[in-house]
Amino acid sequence: MANDVAQYVRHVQRKNEPLFFFSISKGAHITLRLAAEHDLAVSAYALVVPMVKINTGQFSYNVIKHLSRVLSAIGLDNMYAPGQSQWPPKPLVFGAANGCNSNPETAQLQSAIFALDESLRTRGTTVKWLKETTDSTEKILSDGFMNKLTQPVKVFTAGDDLLVDTKVATEFCASLAQCEVTHFPEAKHCINRENQDRMNEIIRQSVAHFESTVITATLNSAAR
C-alpha cells in the first residue's frame, strides 16, 4: 500500500509547495513504510495512535507472530486469526462504550454504518493480515530501516490503547532524528471520534507543527 500512496503523491504533489502527512493508526504504519522506502519531498509528519506494533493483549506478541507464520506456511492465510471472526463478533449495542472508544454516543458509529450498508463491512483479522503486519513491524523496527525519515515528526499516543502498543510507539519516536510525543493518558485507540475537544487539540497541534516546519525551512533558505 505504501507504493500506491507514493504513486498517488507523485501524481498530485505541486512543485515548490510543502507536503504533509496526517495519518492515523494503520495509516500511520503505511506512512512510515512510505517514508523509509520512497524519496518524497515531505516537509513533516503527524502520526495519530500510530500502529508501529499491534497490541496482542494477554497473548505473547512473539507467539502470535510465529503462529501466523506457521499457519501461513501451511496454506491457511485466509483463515481468521485466533480470536477473530466474521463481523460483528458480538451483538450490536448502541449507546454503549467499547474497547476502542469510551464515548457511548460515538462508540458504535462505525458498526452502525456497516449495519446500514453491508458492503462496507470489515471482517475480522485474517492470518495473512497478521503475518504481513508483524513482518512489516519487524522491518520498521529493524536497525537503520528508518534512516531516511529525518523530517520533523509529531506523534500522538493514547494511554488506554488496546489495539496498538503505545510504549513501542513512544520508544520508536525517540529513535527518530526529529520526533516529539503528545500523550493523552485517558484516551483509547479511536481517539478521532472519542472526544471532539481532544481531537481538535490534536489537529491544532498538528497544524502548528506543520507551520513551524515551513517557517524553519523559509528562514534556513533565506540565510543561505
C-alpha positions in Angstrom: 0.0 0.0 0.0 2.9 2.4 0.6 3.8 2.0 -3.1 0.3 3.0 -4.1 0.3 6.1 -1.8 3.7 7.1 -3.1 2.5 6.9 -6.7 -0.6 9.0 -5.8 1.6 11.6 -4.0 3.9 11.9 -7.0 0.8 12.5 -9.2 -0.8 15.2 -7.1 2.1 17.0 -5.4 2.6 20.6 -6.5 6.0 21.9 -7.2 7.5 24.1 -4.6 4.7 23.6 -2.1 5.1 21.8 1.2 3.7 18.3 1.7 2.5 17.0 5.0 1.2 13.6 6.2 -1.6 13.4 8.8 -2.0 9.7 9.4 -4.0 7.6 11.9 -3.4 4.0 13.2 -2.7 1.6 10.3 -2.5 4.7 8.0 0.5 5.8 10.1 2.1 2.4 9.7 1.8 2.7 5.9 3.1 6.2 6.1 6.3 5.0 7.9 6.9 2.4 5.2 6.5 5.1 2.6 8.9 7.4 4.4 11.5 4.7 4.6 11.2 3.3 1.1 10.4 6.3 -1.1 12.2 9.6 -1.9 9.3 12.0 -1.5 9.7 15.7 -0.6 7.8 15.6 2.6 8.0 18.5 5.0 6.6 16.9 8.1 4.5 14.1 9.6 1.8 13.9 12.2 1.0 10.3 13.3 -2.0 9.7 15.5 -2.0 6.5 17.6 0.5 5.0 15.1 0.4 1.3 14.6 4.1 0.7 14.8 3.4 -2.6 16.6 0.0 -4.2 17.4 -1.1 -4.8 21.0 -1.8 -8.5 21.4 -3.1 -8.1 25.0 -2.9 -11.1 27.2 -1.2 -13.2 24.4 2.6 -13.0 23.8 3.4 -10.9 20.7 6.1 -13.3 19.6 3.9 -16.3 19.9 1.2 -14.6 17.8 3.9 -13.6 15.2 5.3 -17.1 14.9 1.9 -18.7 14.9 0.8 -16.5 12.0 3.9 -17.6 10.1 3.3 -21.3 10.7 -0.4 -21.1 9.7 0.5 -19.1 6.6 3.2 -21.6 5.6 0.6 -24.5 5.6 -1.8 -22.5 3.4 -4.2 -21.0 6.0 -3.7 -17.4 5.0 -7.4 -16.8 4.6 -8.4 -18.3 7.9 -9.5 -15.9 10.7 -6.7 -15.3 13.2 -7.2 -16.8 16.7 -10.0 -14.9 18.5 -11.2 -13.3 15.3 -14.4 -13.9 13.3 -16.8 -12.5 10.7 -18.1 -9.0 11.7 -19.7 -8.4 14.1 -18.4 -10.9 16.7 -20.9 -9.6 19.3 -24.4 -8.2 19.1 -24.5 -4.6 18.1 -25.5 -2.5 21.1 -26.0 1.2 20.6 -25.3 3.7 23.3 -22.5 1.6 24.8 -18.8 2.2 25.1 -16.3 -0.4 23.8 -12.6 -1.2 24.0 -11.7 1.3 21.3 -13.9 4.2 22.3 -15.1 5.2 25.8 -17.8 7.6 24.4 -21.1 5.7 24.3 -22.5 8.3 21.8 -19.9 7.6 19.1 -18.5 4.1 20.0 -20.9 2.3 17.7 -20.7 4.8 14.8 -18.7 2.5 12.6 -20.8 -0.5 13.3 -23.9 1.5 12.6 -22.6 2.4 9.2 -21.8 -1.2 8.5 -25.3 -2.2 9.6 -26.8 0.2 7.1 -24.6 -0.9 4.2 -23.2 -4.4 4.5 -20.9 -3.8 1.5 -18.8 -1.5 3.8 -18.3 -4.1 6.5 -14.8 -5.1 7.5 -14.3 -8.7 8.6 -12.1 -10.0 11.4 -8.3 -10.1 11.2 -7.0 -13.0 9.0 -3.8 -15.0 9.3 -2.5 -13.2 6.2 -3.1 -9.8 7.7 -1.5 -10.8 10.9 1.6 -12.2 9.2 2.1 -9.3 6.9 1.6 -6.8 9.7 4.0 -8.4 12.1 6.5 -8.8 9.2 6.2 -5.1 8.4 6.6 -4.2 12.1 9.8 -6.2 12.2 11.1 -4.3 9.2 10.1 -0.9 10.6 11.9 -1.6 13.9 15.0 -3.1 12.3 18.3 -1.2 12.6 18.7 1.5 10.0 15.4 1.0 8.2 14.0 4.4 9.1 17.2 6.3 8.5 15.6 8.2 5.6 13.0 9.7 8.0 14.8 12.9 9.0 11.8 15.3 8.7 10.1 16.5 11.9 7.5 14.0 13.3 4.7 14.7 15.8 3.3 11.5 17.4 0.0 11.4 19.4 -0.5 8.4 21.7 -3.3 7.1 23.8 -2.9 5.8 27.4 -5.6 3.1 27.2 -4.9 1.8 23.7 -5.9 -1.9 23.4 -5.1 -2.1 19.7 -1.5 -0.7 19.3 1.5 -0.8 21.6 1.9 2.7 22.9 5.2 2.0 24.7 6.8 0.8 21.4 5.4 3.8 19.5 6.9 6.2 22.1 10.3 4.4 22.0 10.2 4.4 18.2 9.6 8.2 18.2 12.7 8.6 20.5 14.8 6.7 17.9 14.0 9.2 15.1 16.1 12.2 14.2 13.3 14.7 15.0 10.2 13.4 16.8 8.1 14.5 19.8 5.2 12.9 21.5 2.0 14.3 22.9 0.3 11.7 25.2 -3.3 11.6 26.2 -3.5 9.2 29.3 -7.2 8.7 29.3 -7.7 8.2 25.5 -8.5 4.9 23.8 -7.4 4.0 20.3 -10.5 5.5 18.5 -9.2 8.9 19.5 -10.5 10.6 16.4 -14.1 10.1 17.4 -14.0 9.6 21.2 -13.7 13.3 22.3 -14.1 16.2 19.9 -12.2 18.7 22.1 -9.3 16.3 22.3 -9.4 15.7 18.5 -9.5 19.5 17.9 -6.4 19.8 20.1 -4.6 17.1 18.0 -5.5 19.0 14.8 -4.4 22.3 16.4 -1.0 20.8 17.4 -0.6 19.2 14.0 -1.2 22.4 12.1 1.2 24.3 14.4 3.8 21.5 13.8 3.4 21.8 10.1 3.5 25.6 10.1 6.7 25.6 12.2 8.5 23.4 9.7 7.5 25.8 6.9 8.8 28.8 8.9 12.0 27.0 9.7 12.6 26.0 6.1 11.9 29.6 4.9 14.4 31.0 7.5 17.0 28.5 6.5 16.5 29.2 2.9 16.8 33.0 3.5 20.0 32.5 5.5 21.8 30.8 2.6 
